[in-house]
Amino acid sequence: MGWDADPANLAGALERGALDRAGGSLDDVLTDCASLALALPLPATLALLRSLAARPPAATLVFDVASLKLPVLEAAAGLPAFVGTHPIAGSERSGPAAADAALFRDRVWTYEPAAAEPARSAAVALIAATGARPVPVAAAEHDRLIALTSHLPQVVSTALAVRLGRELDEPEAAALCGPGMASMTRLAGSSWLMWDGIFAQNGQAVAQEVRSLAHILSEAAEALESGRAEWLERWFAQAARAVARLNQNAPGNEPR
C-alpha cells in the first residue's frame, strides 16, 4: 500500500505496479503497513517523523531515503523502529514515470549503524533485496561527506547551466553544446522542492565545499591566463588519478 499527496503520482504508481493498492490517506498507510518507507522532501520527512515519534505506527520498520541524516535522526528520536538510510543513487527526474528497476543495483545504500534491532537488520535485508550494497555510515560522517559528493555537484551543475543560459540567445551556442555539456548540466534539471530543505539544513557545509572549489577554479584561471602549461599538466594528472580511484569503486568494480 502507498500514498502520495499528488493523485496523479499515486495513480501512476498503481498503473506501473509499484503499489498493489492506494491508501485513501496517509493515516491508512500508517495503520496498515509492516514496513514504512518515507520518500519525501526533507522538510516533509522531518515533520512526519516528529509526528510518528509522538505516536509510533504499527510498522516494525520505518526508514527514510533523505539526503541528510543528522536532522532526520533528531526528528525520529523516540521511534525505535526507525532506521535512517540513504541510497546513493537517483536522477534529476522524479515521480512514477522516472522509475527504474535497476536504479539501486550494485549501488551503495547507507544505513545508520546505531539503529536499534530488529529494525536495523530488517533495513539491511531490504536494502540487499533491491540489489544495492548496504553500508553502515554514522550520520555525522554521512552529512559531512555528502556535502562534497552529492550536494556540491548539484550546485556546480546548476551554476554551469545558469552560465550557459546567459548565452543561449545565440543559436550557435546551443548548436555547439555536445554530450560533455549535457552530462555536466543534467543535475540542473532537478526540482528545487527537493533541494530547498537540503540546502537549508546543510548550507554551511555545502558553502565550504563551494568555496574550496572556487579556489581551485581561481588557481586554474590564473594558470590559464599566464600560460603555465606545466601547472595545468600537473592539475590534469591529479584529476585523472582521482577519477581512476573513483572508477575502481564504480558499480561492478568494487572489491567483494
Secondary structure as UniProt FT lines:
FT   HELIX           7..15
FT   TURN            16..17
FT   HELIX           26..32
FT   STRAND          35..38
FT   HELIX           42..54
FT   STRAND          61..64
FT   HELIX           70..75
FT   TURN            76..78
FT   TURN            80..81
FT   STRAND          82..87
FT   HELIX           96..98
FT   TURN            101..106
FT   STRAND          108..111
FT   TURN            113..114
FT   TURN            117..118
FT   HELIX           119..129
FT   TURN            130..131
FT   STRAND          133..136
FT   HELIX           139..146
FT   HELIX           147..151
FT   HELIX           152..165
FT   TURN            166..169
FT   HELIX           171..175
FT   HELIX           179..184
FT   HELIX           186..189
FT   HELIX           192..226
FT   HELIX           229..248
FT   TURN            251..252
//
